[in-house]
Amino acid sequence: VNISTQSIADLSNASWRFAANESVPVSTCMASGSTFVLSLPSNLEPHRQYALWLSVTNPREPPSLNFWALEYATLTSEPLSGFPLAIITFIAPLAAVGIAAGLDVAAPVSISFMVQTAIPPGGKLLLSAPSGFVLHNATALRPRRTVVDVLVLMDAPPRAGSQGSLLAIEVGDEGVPAGVPYLLQVFVTNPTDVALGELPWSMASSTLSSIPLDEGEVTGYPLYR
């Protein structure tokens, strides 16, 4: 952990750097869950600006209250807004019409989700199912209309390319806005192994030039013989 007394008003300034004689020594560092505790052998000086570097592991889902707080001695900061997470949030379980294992018939699966970062026109969604599933094509990509949506095949389905358990979907000219519930419908052939139904599916978004945006996982649907 490095702590500096340099100004942190503009982190993009190329002249902003740390000097060894400006570092504040740290006695101990302890982390437990979402709490990080530092022990300092000397007091921090009032009215000076400090910077603190931490290594964190991001959650799989955005927290309901994305705020941080800093405490020192008897002082507590105002709530600090957390940084946005590049996460695709699945707002409902996968809805599968066909749940029979090994049935050689492609059936639709509905995926309800929201992206944290808007997907621009021409961007892509990459859907990945556990190995053994076969993803054939996407039949719908549109805003989710109601809490309980229905399967509706589009007259002009989104362009998609399938490679077994991977399906790349082009989002079209309108893109996908951030924070808006969307529905993706794909046709899937189930594997013969019922245990594969317990494995998660994943989805990632990217721009037209393949710059990564968001990603997320959702629990698969159960398979039966």
VENZI-V561074 format. One record per helix or strand of 3 or more residues. SS is the DSSP state (H for helix, E for strand). FROM is the first residue (numbers start at 1). TO is the last residue. Records with the same first field share a line. If there is no record, write none. Layout:
# VENZI-V561074
SS: FROM-TO  FROM-TO
This chain:
# VENZI-V561074
H: 20-22  194-198
E: 28-32  35-39  87-90  107-115  124-128  134-143  160-163  166-170  182-189  201-206  212-218
